[in-house]
Amino acid sequence: MAVLELRHLRYLLAVAEEGNFTRAAEDLHISQPTLSQQIKQLERILGVQLLDRTGRTVRLTDAGEAYVHHARRALRDLAAAERAVHDVQDLSRGHLRLAVTPTFTAYLVGPLTAELRTRHPGITLTVKEMTQDRLEAALLADELDLGIAFAGTHLPGITATPLFTETLGLVTGVAGGADRERPLPVDDLAGRQLALLSGDFATRGHIDAYFDRHGVGPRITVEANSIQALTEIVRRTDLATVLPDAITHDHPHLTPVPLDPPLPTRTVTLLKREGAYHSAVTHAFARLTHDLVRARGYAPPR
């Protein structure tokens, strides 16, 4: 008599996600006949049809939808159990899965990684850059241990711990401006040519809202979806941009230009899944992050 095994669950989830036996078999690195036979075996064990194979794509039946929901949760809980078993309290080894929203790659990921290597060289790290909605969904799916993003309305099940207050400012290259004794009135930006982050950055929405609020319409000459590209453009042209002050402070070839009124601040938070298993590595990285933002002099959260 066939016995339910973990591979049955993984095979079913692969077919459900791809909607196709051929692609699912390729993803799993097994033959299509083997995959089909294993799914049929699972259906015989459960005594119910899980997949509708009659259409152009393979779809879950109602029973399949219900079963897959619990199968995903079971595999997630088993993965957490494996991490708990292998968790080493002395931090001599371990692994952390971290994601950040894009601007933090430019000024926070490097120092955090360096500090982690200094304190716990045996710990390995996976870092991903993604939008905040994807980050929170990945935390809920147990694909991440921690995330760094902005405070706001979070998905149910996400816990946010404030880290620091991020400030934004107008920036020019060294040749494009000089330190001012008085802040630049925002009205002076009307018609000025700027290079800004593209609309897929949350920071861009924050900047546009500021300009709209004050009725100012600068000319957006360049849009870039890379902060590195943006800093190079501003460095080598007379264009100005808007960046987090922490990035400006790390680049000696950029010159901050205070604005009046200043751009609104944002609270940066450390995100995790409520009720999830948090390893010794996760707790250590959270402590390290709080220590680092204080050491670097970032404004405390408001």
Number of C-alpha atoms within 10 A of each C-alpha: 4 8 9 12 9 12 12 19 20 16 21 24 19 20 24 21 13 16 18 17 22 17 15 22 20 13 13 15 10 13 13 17 12 11 23 17 11 17 21 17 16 23 16 13 13 12 9 13 16 24 21 13 14 8 7 8 13 17 20 21 15 12 12 19 15 12 17 18 11 12 18 15 13 14 14 14 15 13 14 17 13 10 16 14 10 12 18 14 12 10 17 12 15 21 18 18 18 23 29 23 21 21 20 19 15 15 16 17 17 12 14 17 16 12 17 19 14 10 14 18 14 14 15 15 14 10 16 15 17 17 15 20 12 13 25 28 16 18 23 19 13 20 16 22 23 25 26 27 25 23 16 11 8 14 12 10 15 17 15 21 15 18 26 21 17 18 17 23 20 20 26 27 24 18 14 16 16 13 11 10 8 10 13 16 12 18 17 12 17 13 12 15 17 22 24 27 25 16 13 12 19 16 21 17 13 15 19 15 14 17 17 10 9 11 12 17 15 17 13 16 12 15 16 17 14 15 19 10 13 21 24 13 19 24 22 14 14 16 22 29 23 22 23 19 17 19 18 21 13 11 12 11 16 23 22 23 21 20 18 13 13 16 19 13 15 18 19 21 20 20 27 25 24 14 9 15 15 17 22 18 24 19 13 15 21 17 11 15 21 14 14 17 18 13 9 10 10 16 14 14 15 10
